[in-house]
Amino acid sequence: MKTFLKPLTPEEENRYLQEYKQGSLKAKNILIERNLRLVAHIVKKYQGASEELDDLISIGTIGLIKAVQTFDNARASKLSTYAARCIDNELLMLFRSRKKSNREVSLYDPIGTDKEGNEISLLDVIETEPVDIVKNYALKQDTARLYKLLPQVLTSREQEVLKLRYGLYGEREQTQREIAKRLNISRSYVSRIEKNALLKLRSFFPSS
């Protein structure tokens, strides 16, 4: 991977943001170039994906460019925080377009192994009615871990979407369209939130 330029200091970032607002394309390019390290950092989460690393960086860079173009420091304190979300969203949209079904991607992909070395998926982890307590001890441990992680790892919006999507905490399982109507957002936005939340959780269940 190429060597990236050092990140901007907060003072430099504010100065170039102001210059870009005034129409400076040079300032825009500097903001992009000096944040490419962030793209590479985020792409590392997806290195197990089927896409080539260079392709992932290219897609992530598109997200970075969009972030620079739409960043409003009156609504977000740091460009890097906002850009990280934009980069993630762009990558998630790429993966979603590669799959026929979002639930195939999020629920059935392996996220780790149980104590016997068997692969487990997110569908296994959120299962709430294990048939045999002894046989499914490891699964129950992972389930408890998942519920503990939800408020620690996910935003309140991500928790709400997963709770409704998969019937957690006694909720009725709902479609993305139903959730979108309930939360007054678009179905595609619900899909992005769901995928991003599941990817966050997946990182806490590494393969042995």
URQUI-V906118 format. One record per helix or strand of 2 or more residues. SS is the DSSP state (A for helix, B for strand). FROM is the first residue (numbers start at 1). TO is the last residue. If there is no record, write none. Layout:
((SS | FROM | TO) (SS | FROM | TO))
This chain:
((A | 10 | 21) (A | 25 | 33) (A | 36 | 46) (A | 53 | 70) (A | 79 | 98) (A | 102 | 108) (B | 110 | 113) (B | 119 | 121) (A | 122 | 125) (A | 137 | 153) (A | 156 | 166) (A | 168 | 170) (A | 176 | 183) (A | 187 | 202))
